[in-house]
Amino acid sequence: MEVLKQKLQNLTQNLWWTWRPEVRAIFRDIDYDLYLEAHRNPLQILKQVDDAFLDRRAAEVDIQIRTDRALRQLEDYLNPVTTWGLVHAGTLNSRPVAYFCMEFGLHESIPIYSGGLGILAGDHIKGASNLGVPLVGVGLLYHEGYTTQQLDASFWQHDVREPVDLADLPVWPALTPDGVPARVSVEMPGRTVWAKVLEAHVGRVRLILLDSRDEANTEEDKGITARLYGGDLRMRIQQELLLGVGGSRALRALGITASVYHLNEGHSAFAILERARHRVQQDGLDPHRALKESAAATVFTTHTPVEAGHDRFPADLAGLHLKPLADGLNISIEELLGFGRVNPGDLGSPFLPTVLALKCSRRANGVSALHGEISRQMWHHMWPERTVDEVPIGHITNGVHVPTWLAQEINHLLETHLGNTWMEAIARPDMWTKLEYMDSAEFWETKQVLKARTIRFIRERVAKVNARIGLPPIEPPPLDPDALTIGFARRFVTYKRPDLLFSDPDRLDRLVNNPERPVNLVFAGRSHPADGPGKAIIQRVGTFLDDPRFRNRIVFVENYNIHVGRNLYQGVDAWLNNPRRPLEACGTSGMKVIMNGGLHISILDGWWAEAYDGENGFAIGNGEIHADQEVQDQRDAEALFQLLENVIVPMYYDRDANGVPRRWLQRVKRSMRTLAWRFSADRMVMDYVRNCYLPAATASSCQMPPP
C-alpha cells in the first residue's frame, strides 16, 4: 500500500493532472465523498484517506493499473521526441520567456486567482507546456487565497477567506544551483523584506511563486502575500514590488537567464526597472542604455479597457517605495517617476505601472482586435506626435486551453471524427472541416448527456445554499432538462450588465415560461470584495429568484470558480454576454462553451467582434454605440429580447421527426469549425512566440518615449 500511495503522491506533484480528466478520476474513485470535501484536491485526499480503505478501493476500481498508466503517460509527456517549440521557438530554447502575472488560475484547489486574468495566465502557461515553448511563470503564493463567495438570505455577497495549507499544494522550495532553498530580498521603505522562493510544475513549465512568510520578516511583512488584491494602495504597491523586483531576483537566484520578460498586466511592471538596475550594477551600463535594453526584451499585455481600472499610486507613496530602484539605476527618483506618468513634468500626478510598462516595452498588445483599437485611443496622449493608428499597441486575441475545459464526452466524439491526435493539430483550420460530416443526431445525444449532468450539478449546489441560509427546497426542482438552457457567468460589475434581461420582468416571464418553448437561465459570478454596486446587482438577481414566476426557471450558482465554470461551460446550450461595448477587453468564457458545443450570444465586443460571421452564433445589436448610456442599455435590452424571441428560441425548438434540432446543430458545427482553432491557447501562444517573443529575444534596443 505504501508503494501505491507513493505513486499517487508522485502523480500529484505535476499539475498536468489538472487537464487530464482520466487522472482526476483516479482520485475521485478512491472516495467520492472525500473528493468533494477536499475540493477535488488530490493531496488532501491522500492525507485523509484510510490505508485499509484505499487498499480495498484499489482492488475494486483498478487504482494500481490506472496510476501506473498515468505515470507512464506523464513521463512520455515530459520527455517528448519533439515539440512545436523545439522547432519554432528558436533562441528561446536556450533562454526561456519569464511570464509575470499577479495571479494564476490552474485549478480550483489552488486559490491564487480571482477571475479572468488569472484563468488566462493559467491557460497561457498550460498552452506553452503543451507546445513545448520554454517559459517560466512568476507569481506570488497567497496563503489566505482570494475569497469564497457566500450569499446570505437576502442574497448579499459575503467574502470568506480561503486559508491555504502549504502541505495541500504541489509546491516545494525552489533550489539554487548550489542546492540551497532560494530566498530573495526586496528593499521597502525603512526595511528589507524577504521572500521564500517556491515552485510548482505545470506540465513542462516551472511556476515560481514568492511567499513573504519568511522568518526574517515582521508579522506585518509576512502578510504582504496573504491575500490576492487585499489591503490598501500601500499593500498593493508592496505586492507589485515583490512580484516584479522579487520575481526578477528569484529567477537570477535559480540560475534562470530569461531572454524575454512577458508582463501580463501592469502589476508586474517593476520587473523592467529591476532588470535594468541589475545591468547597471552588474555590468556597469549607463542607466539609459540599461533601460533601453530592458525595454527591448520586454513584452507587455494590457487587459483593461477602462482608465479607472489601472493602478494609480500617489506620487509620495510611489517615490517612497521606488527610491531604492532609482538609486540602483543611478538616476533621480523624479526621473524614474516620470516613466510612470503620462506627462513626466507633472510632478504631482500619480504613478501608473501601466504607463511604465507601455513606455518601457518593445511590444505592447491588447487581448482582442477591438481592445487593441480601444487601447490605442486610450493611450494616444502618450504619443501625441503620432496618429491613433500609429500608437505602438497591437493585439493578440486570447485563447483557452482546451484540455482544461473540454468534456470527456466531446473529446471522445472529436477523436472519432477528427482523429485520436486532433488536439495536437488544434490550431489547423483545415482539420475542423471534418465536423461537417458528423451526424447531428450523434452530437445531440452527447450534448443531452452533458446537459443532464450540468443540471444535476446546479440543482445540488442550489439546494445546499438554500439549506445553509434557511430557505425551503424548491419544488419541483429548478430547471427543466428539456428546456433551452442559457448560461451567464462572470465577474458581476455594472458594465457587464448581468441584469439586462431583468429590465422587463413581464417580458422575461413570457420568455422563460412559454409552455411550448421554455427557457432556463443560469447565473453565476462574484464581485470584488470592495465593489458594492456589483454586489447590489447580485442581490437584484436574487430578488427575482423569490418571484414565483422565475423560481423554477432562473437560478444563481454560488461561488463561481474553475470547478463551477467547467460544469456550466460543458452543459449549457448557449452562453450570454452583454457588456456595454467597448468595455469587454476579450472575455474567454464563451470560447470554452463553444469548444463544448454551445452557441455564443453576445454584444459585438471583445473577441466576439472579430469572431462572429453571421452564422456561427448570435450577435446582440449591430455594434453601434449610443452617446447616452441609458438609451444604449434600453436599445441592447430590446435587441436581446427580440433575438431570443424571434431567432434563438424558435431555432432551438425547430425539430425534425426524431426530435433533433438540425438547424441549431448546423450552427453549432459551424461555430466549432470556424472558432475552435482560432481561439485556442495553442494559437494564442504561437502568436506570442512569432510576433513578440522571438523579436524581443533577438533585439538589442527599442525606441522609448522620453521620461
N, C-alpha and C positions, 0 to 999 in steps of 0.2 A: 504493500500500500504506500510506503514511503517513496518508492520509485515512481509510482504513478503520480503521487502528489507533487513530486519534484518536476516531473514532466509537465504537469498542468501549470506549475509555477513558472517554468521556462516559457510556456506559451503566452503567459500574461505579460511578459517583460517587453514585448514589442507590440505597439498599438496597431499593428497590422490586423489584429483581430477585430478592430472597430469597424472595418469594412468587409469582414468575412462572416456572413450570417451563419454559415455552417459551423464556424468555430464558436461564435457566441452561443449557438445551440448546444454545444457540449456542456457549457456551464449552466445553461437553462435546464438541461435534462438531468443534471445532478440533483437539483432540488428546486422545483419551480417556485414554491413559496419563498424560499430563501433568496432566490434570484430576484424576485420582486422587492423583497425587504431590503436587499443590498443594493438597490437601484441599478441592477444589472452590472455590478462591478465584480469581475472575476476574482480579484484579490480578496475582497471581503468574503466572497463565497468560500474560498479555500481556507480563510482564517476561521470561519464559523462552522463549517460542515464537520459532522462527526465521522471519524475514520471508519467505524463499522458501517455506518450508513453509506459512505462513499464506496466502500468495498462491495456492498450489495448492489448499489446502483450501477457500478462499473460493469458488473456482470449482466444486469438487466438491459442496459441500453448501449452496450459496446463502447464504453468510455475509453478503454485502453486502445482499442483499434483506431478509433476516431482521433484520439490525441496523437498517436504515432503518425497517422496520415497527415494531420495538420502541421506537425513539426517538420516533416519532410517537405511539405509544400512551402513552409516558411523558409527553410534552408535554401530551397531552389529559388525562391523569390529574392532572397538576399544575395545570392551568388549567380546572377544571370550570365549567360554566354554573351549576350549583347543587349543593349537598350537603345531607345531613341536618343537619349542624352549622350551615350558613348559616341554615337555617330555625328550628332548635330551640335553638341554643346561646346565643342572646341576647347578653348583655353580654360573654360570653367572646370574641366576635369582635373586640372592641377590646382586651381584656386577657386573655391566654391563661391556661390552667392550667399550673403548673410541677409536673411529676411527678418526684419524687425517688426514686431507688432505688439500692441498693448494687451491683446487678448487672442487666445487660440481656442476655437471650438472643435474638439476632437471626438468627444463622447460625453454623454450626459453625466457620467460618473466622475468627470474631471472638470469641476466648476470654475474654470479660469476664463470664462467667456460670458458675455451678456446677450449678444444678438448677432446681427448681420455681419459686422466687421470681423468678429471672432470666427464665425462659421466660414466666412470667405477665406480667412487665413488658414483655418484647418484644412479646407478643401484645396487650397493652393499647395500646401506642403505635401498633402497626400498625392496630389497630381504630379508634383515634382518627383515624389518617390516612385510612382508607377512608371514614369517616363525615364527614370534614371538620371534626372538632372541634378548635378551636385549642388546642394543647397543645405544651409543650416538655419534653423529657426531660432530666434532670440526673443524671449519674453520674460514675464515675471510670474512667480508662483504665489498665488493669493491664498494664504492659509485659512481665510474665512470666506473664500469664494466670492460670488456675487451675491445674489439673494434668491430665496424661494418665494414665489408669489402665493399668498394665501388670501382668499376672499372671506369677508365676514357676511353675516346675514343680510346686510344692506348692499352687498356686492362692492364694498370698498376694498381696494387692494392694500394688503399689509406686506411688508418686505422683511422676510425672516432670513437671518444669516445662515450661511452654509459652511460651518467649520469643516476643515479638511484634515484628516489624519494622514500624515505623510506615508505611513505604513500601508495605506489603502490605495496608494498611487504607484504606478510603474515608473518611478523616478528614483534616481540614486545620485550620490556625489559624482560630479564630473572630475576627472583626474587630469592633472598637468602631465606634460611629457615625462616628468620625473616620478609619476605615480602617486603624487600627493593630492588630496582633495583641494580643488581650486577655491579660492575666495578672492574677492576684489574689494577695493575701497573707492569711495566717491566723496569728494570734498563737498560738504554742505556748510551753510553759514555757521562759523564758530566751532566746527567739529568735523570729524571724518566718520562716515557711515560705511559699515562693512556689509557684504552680502555673500552668502554661500552660493556656489555655482552648482546647480543640479542639472541632470539631463534625462531626457526620455528618448526612446527610439520610435519613430513613426515610419514604419517600413524601412526604407533605405536612408531616411532623413534623420539627422540628430536635431533635437529640440533642446536648446539651452534655456534654463529658467533660473532667475535670480531670486533668492529668498533672504530677506533682511533679518531673519531671526538668528543673527549671529551673536555669540556670547560677548563680543566686544561692544555691542550696541546697548544703548539705553532702552528701556521698555518702550518709550515713545518711538524711537527709531526702528525697533523691531516691528512696529505697526505700519511702517511705510508700505509693506507688501501684504497688509492684512486683507484689504478688500479692493476689488476692482472698482475704479471710479468712485472710491469713497473719500470722504473728507472735503476740505475746502481747497481754495486755489493754492495755498501753501503746500498741502499734501499732494495736490496734482502735479505741481512743478517738481517736487522731490521724486515722485514716482517716475516722471518722464526723464529726469536726470539719471535715475538708477537704470532705467531701460536703455537710454541712448549712450550715456557715458559708461555706466557699469557694464552694459552688454558688449560694448566695443572692447573694454578691458578684459572681459571674460573670454572673448574669442582669442585675444593675444595670450592670455594665461594658459589656454588649452592648446596653444600652438597652431591655431587655425588662421591662415592668411587668406582673407576673403578678397576676391578681385572686385566684387560689386557689393555695395550696400543697397538693399531694396527696403525703403521706408514705407510701410503700409500705414498711411495717415500721419498727421503731423506730430503725434505723440512721441515719436522716436527721432525727431529732427536733431536733437543734441548729439546724436551719433556723428553727424557731419563735423561738428566742431571738435569732438574728441579725436576723430581720425586725423584731422589737420593738426591739432595740438601735439599729437604723438609724433608726427613728421617733423614739426618744428623742434621738439625736444630731442628726438632720437637721431634725426638726420640733418639737423641744422638748417632746414629750409627757411627761406623767407616766409613770413606768415601768409602773405597774399598768394604766393605760389602754392603753399600747402593747402590753402583753402580752395584754390582752383583745381588742384589735383584731386582733392577730396570730392569736390563737386563733380568732376569728370567721371568719377567712378560711382556715382550715386543715382539711383532711380527712385522717384517719389510718386506714390499713388495717393490721390486725394479722393475721399468718398463723400464729402459733404457739400451739397449744392446750396447751402444756406450760410451766409456770412456769420450769423449768430451762433452757428454750430461749431465754429473753430475756436480753440482755446485762445484766450487773451489774458496775459499776465501784466498787472500794473508795472510801470517802469521801475519803481523802487524794489518790488518783490523780485522781478527778473534780474535787476542789477545785483542785488544781494546774493542771489543763487548762482549767477553766471560769472561773477568776478574771478573765481579760480580758473575758469576756462580762458577768460580774457588774458589773465596773467600768463598762463601756459602758452598762449598763442603770441605773446609779446605784442599785444595790441591793447588799446584802451577799452574800458568797458563801454564807453559811449560808441565807439566804432562797432563793437560786437553787437550791441543792442540795435544798431542801425540795420543789421542784416535781418532783423525780425520785425522791421517797421516798413509799412508801405512808403511812408515819407521819412527817410532817415533823419532829416533835420528837425522833425517834430519831437523834441526831446521828452515831452510829457506824454506822448502817445504810448499805448500798451505794446508789449512784445508778443508777436504771434509766431509760434513754431511753424505754422503752415507757410507763412511768408519766408521764414528762414529756409524751409525745405524747397520752396519754389525758386528762390534766388540761388541756392547752392546745390542744384542737382543738374545732371546732364539731361535727364529726360523726366518730364512730369506728365502724368496722364490721369484722366478721369476714368470711370469704370463703365461707361457706355458712350455711344456716339453723341447722344443728346447731352449727357453730363459733361463730356469734353467741351461741347459748344458753350454750355452754361458756365463752365469754369473759366473759359477764355473771356467771356463777358464779365464775370465776377472780378477777375484779377487783371483786367485790361489796364487799370490805372497804374499798375506796376511797370508797364512798358508803354508809356504814353506816346512814344515816338513810332509805335507800330500800329497797324490796323488790328481790329479784333481777331481776324483770321490769322494774323501773324504771331499772336501771343503763343509762346512755346509750351503749350499744354495740349497733348494729344489725347488719345483714348485707347484703351484695351478693354473690351467688354468682358465682364466677369463670366465665369462658368462654374459649374458644380461638379464635384467628384461623384460620378455616377454610382460606383460600387457602394458608397456610403448610404445612398438614399434609395437605391433600386430594390423593389420587392423581388424576392427569390422567384416567385411565380412568373414575373415579367422576364426576368433573366432567362429562365428555362424556355420561355416562349421565343425569345430572341435567339437563343442558341439554336433552336430548331430551324429558324428561318434565316438567320444571318451567319450561322456557323459557331462552333464552340469557342472560337477565339475572337468573337466580334468586339469585345472590349478593347483588345489590343489595337483595333483599327477604328475605334470610335470616332476619330476626327476625320475619317474619309467619307465625304458626302455620297460617293457612288455606292457604297455598301448599303446605305439606307434605302435605296430604291427597291430593294427586295421586299420591303414591307408591303408594297402594293399587291403582292401576290399572296399575302397572308389571308386566311379565311376570317372574315369579320366575326362569324359566329364563334369561332375558337377564341378570338380575342375577347369577345363579350363575356363568355363563360369565365375566363380567367379574371376579368375585371370584376365580375359579380362576387367571386370568392374574396377578393381583396376588399371590396366594399363591405361585405358582411362582417369581415374581421375588424375593419375600422369602426363600424357602428357598434360592435360589441365593446371595443376598447373605449369609445366615447361614453357609452351607457355606464360602464363600470366606473369611469372617472367621475362622471356627474353624480352618480349615486353615492360615492364616497364623500364628495364635497357636501352634498345635501345632508348626509348623516352627520358630518362633522359640525356643520353650522346650525343644525337643528331644523332643517326643512323636511317636510314629508316627502316620501318617494313619489316620483312622477309616474302616474298610471293613466293609460298604458305607457310603457317605456318610450322615451322620446326617439324620434327619427324613424320614419318609415323606410325599411330597407329597399323598397321598390321605387322610392321617390328620387327624383333628381337631387343630388347632394352636392352643395356648393360650399367650399371652404374659404375662410378668410382668417389668416393668422400672421401676425407680425407685431412689431412694436406699436403700442397704442399711443399715438401722438396726433395732435389736431390736424396736421396737414395730410395725414394718411386717410382721414375721414372714415373711420370704421363704422360710423353710424349713419352713413349716407342713405342707406335704404330705409332707415327709421324716420326719415323726414316726412314720410306719408304713411302712417300706420295702417290706415284703412286700405290703401292700395297694396301694401305689403301683405295684409291679411288675405286679400283676394288672390294674391300671387301664390302664397305658400299653402293655402288651404283649398285650392281648386280641387274638387273631388275627383276629377278625371286626370289632372296633371299636377299633383302636389310637388312641393319643393321643400327640401331640408336646407337649413343654413347652419353652418358650424363656425363659431367664432373662437379664437384663442389669441392670446397676446398679453404682454405686460407693458407697463410704463416704467420709466426711470423712477427710482425712489423719490426724487425731488420734483417730479412732474405732476403737479396737482391737476391741471387741465386734462392730462392724459388719463389719470385715474378716474376723473369725473366721466369721461367717455365710457370707460369700462362699466362704471356704475349705471350709466344711462342704458347701455345694452342690457345690463342685468335687470333693470326695471321692466323691460319688455318680456323677460322670461317669466315674470309673475303674471303676465296677462294671459288669461285662459286661451285666447286665440293663438298664442305662439308657444305655449308650454311644451307641446309635443313636436313642434316644427323647428324651433331655434334653440340652440344650446351654446353655452360658453364652456370651454375646456380650460381648467385652471393650470397655471404654471407651465406655460409654453416653453419648451426646451427642445433639445435634439430628439429625444425619445418621442415626445408628443408630435413634433413636426414630422418625423419619419412615418408615424402611424397615419397622420392626416394626409400627407402627400401621396401615399400609396393607395388610398382607398376612395378619395373623393372623385366625383365625376368631373368637376370643374373647379377652378380657383379664381377668386375675385380679388382685384387690386384696383382701388380707385383713389389714388392720391391727387392732390392738386398739382397738375402739370405746371412747371417742370421740376418739382421738388423731390422726386424719387431718383436718386443717383443711378441705381440699377434695379435692385430687387430680385433676388435669386430664387425665392420660394416657388414662383411659378415655373421655373426651369425644372425643379425637382418633380413637380406634378406632371409636367409634360413627359418626362422620362418614364413615368408610371402610367401613361395612357390617359391622363386627364387633359382637359382643354383650359386654356387661359382666357379669362375675361378681364380686360384691363383698359384703363386710360392709356393713351399713346404716350407713355412716359417711360423713362429708364430704358431697360433692354427691349421692352415691347415696341418702342417707337421704331427700332430697326429690325424687329423680328416679324411683325405682323405682315402677311402678304394678302390678306383678304379672305383666305380660306383655311388658314392653319390655327384658328382660334377666333376670338371676337374682340372688337375694339369698341370702347365706350366713347362716343363722340368722334370728332374728326381732328382733334389735336389743337383746335383753335382756343385761345385764352381770352376771356373777357376781362376788361380792366377792373370791373367791380367783382370782388371775390365772392360776395353773397350771390350775385347773379350767376357767376360761374358754378357755384355749388348747386343752385336750382337747375341750371341747364344740364349739368352732369347727372343729377339725380333723375331727371326726366329721360335723358338718353339711356341710362341704365335700366330703368323700368321698361321702356319701350323695347330695348334689346332683349330683355328677359321674356317679356310677354309675347312678343311677335316673332322672335327668331329662335332663341336658345331653348326655351321650354317646348315649343312645338317641334323643333328638330329632335330633341331627346325622346319625345314620346311618339314620333313617327316610326312605327314598327312594321316589319314585314310579317308574313303569315306565321313565322316561328318566333315572333316577339323580339327580333333583333333590330336595333335602330341603325340601319345601314348608312344613312346619310350622316349621322353623328359619327359613326366609326370611320367613315371615309375621311372626315375632317380630323379625327384622332390620328389616323395613319399619316395624313399629310403633315400634321403637326410634328410628329416624331421624325418623319423623313426630312423635313426642312429645318428642324430646330435642334434635334438631339446632338448632331455632330458640331453645330456652331456654338452651343452653349455648354460644352463640357469643360471640365478643368484641364483636360489634355490640350484642347485647342488654346485655352487661355494661357497655360504655361508655355506652350510652344511660341505663342505670340510674344510673350515676355522675353524668352530666350533670343528669338530672332531680332526683335525690334528694340530691345532695351539692354538685356544682359550682355550680349556679345559686343555691341558697340561700346558700352560702358567699360567692359573688361579690357578693351584694347585702346581706350582713349587715354591721352596724356594731358589734355586740357579741355576746357569748355568755356563758353562765354558766361560771365556773371554780371548782372547789373551792379552798378556801384553801390556801396553800402550807404 
